[in-house]
Amino acid sequence: MVKKGYTQCDGSASWPQSNHYTRSIAMKGNKKKNGVKVNRKGLIGTVDIGKKTNYGYFRTGEGEEVPPFPFENNGRGYLKYLRKMHEFMNAHGLETVVVGFESTGAYGLPLIHFLSEKGVRLEQVNPMHTKRVKELDGNSPNKTDRKDPRVIADIMMLGHTLSVVVPRGVIAELRNLVHARERAHVSRTVCFNQMHDLVYRVFPELIDCMKHSDSASARYLIRHHPTPEEIVWLGVEELSAILRKVSRGRYGKREAHALWEAAVTSVGIREGRDAVLMEIGHLLDLIEQGDAYIEELEHRMEIALSQVPSSTYLLSMKGIGVVCAACLIGEVGDFTHYRSAAELVKFAGLNLYEISSGIHKGKRRITKRGRPLMRKILYLAAMNMVRTGGIFHEPYQKMVKRGMPRLQALVAISRKLLRVAFALVRDEKEFTASTLRQAA
């Protein structure tokens, strides 16, 4: 029996009239190798995740559905969703279920883990796809919590989803450690920039004289002698001795003399300076605490990596350190889950695309539709590996000589680095010179 408001689009399924074309294509797309297969015994469930309230939806291969319904984003709400799922499956004699959702960050993580522990197969949908497909429904960009779950189901039936791999054990630990380190670096950078701004008010010449304002020498002076008057009072000889000791010989009398002369003619402000100096001291404390925290995180990464056999293969590459290896394993999880290096490159958002039409030939760029932290870490590792003596120095130089911009060449090396890493873990062997040729 076809429900009210539905039309029969083939001999086996019925869909809402408002999106007849999309759902007709969806039925044909079910034969895709990577698509969500829907049959008479299968159920598609979707969730539009919110901070406090989620919206669930269920659909069978016959077109029967449970209209979108709200449930709380907590344990009680999850049990409600699960109960409705089982009731609907029992009522229609269904045997399998797959649940899809958009990428929503932290708000969806508890639900993802809850459903994963219940043995539910999970699929992820790109929010950009949802935005485009929803306009096919009623030819309107209208966005509502009750509309989105249906659109997610449409995309799932078209086969445009990604499997969700929930990290477990030490892999989950590595992922959280890497993300914690990234957040700590962001916070540290914010504190440092604020401190730099405040120091420039009271002693702008200090920033100019110290080439690296984040060095141990600069930090020592900012904490113990932050004003021009204190530098002048120290004198060149004592200032030179302090710099030589703190910098371990890197700075000496020449730098001390230049800083002393700058202090004599300083244009730093004096009004309200005590409050500024107090804030500078506070920011220095936060920076030092951040450094100690980052060091502890990296130490824990090293311990966690020792429990992952594949880390040995990654660390065998000159240029991949603890942070890079932890990021790759934490973000990717099980490398064997991917059938090819191309899938892994796409997962990182390093796959290429171009927009060409007629005689117009577009430039090739990376999609950036993947893991941003993974791309960042790979790029930083590539910068280290293209230096003289690095394992990617020669390939990088060849790209540059062919006229490829250096930034673009570094992105290409990042892609190559990821392919090599995949080959090492897949073949369970450490890096050798021949690995580059095999992974090319």
Secondary structure, 3 states (H helix, E strand, C coil): CCCCCEEECCCCCEEEHHHHHHHHHHHHHCCCCCCCCCCCCEEEEEEECCCCEEEEEEEECCCCEEEEEEEECCHHHHHHHHHHHHHHHHHHCCCEEEEEEECCHHHHHHHHHHHHHCCCEEEEECHHHHHHHHHHCCCCCCCCCCCHHHHHHHHHHHCCCEECCCCCHHHHHHHHHHHHHHHHHHHHHHHHHHHHHHHHHHCHHHHHHCCCCCCHHHHHHHHHCCCHHHHHHHHHHHHHHHHHHHCCCCCCHHHHHHHHHHHHCCCCCCCCHHHHHHHHHHHHHHHHHHHHHHHHHHHHHHHHHCCCCCHHHHHCCCCCCHHHHHHHHHHHCCHHHCCCHHHHHHHHCCCEECCCECCECCCCEECCCCCHHHHHHHHHHHHHHCCCCCCCHHHHHHHHHCCCCHHHHHHHHHHHHHHHHHHHHHHCCCCCHHHHHHHC
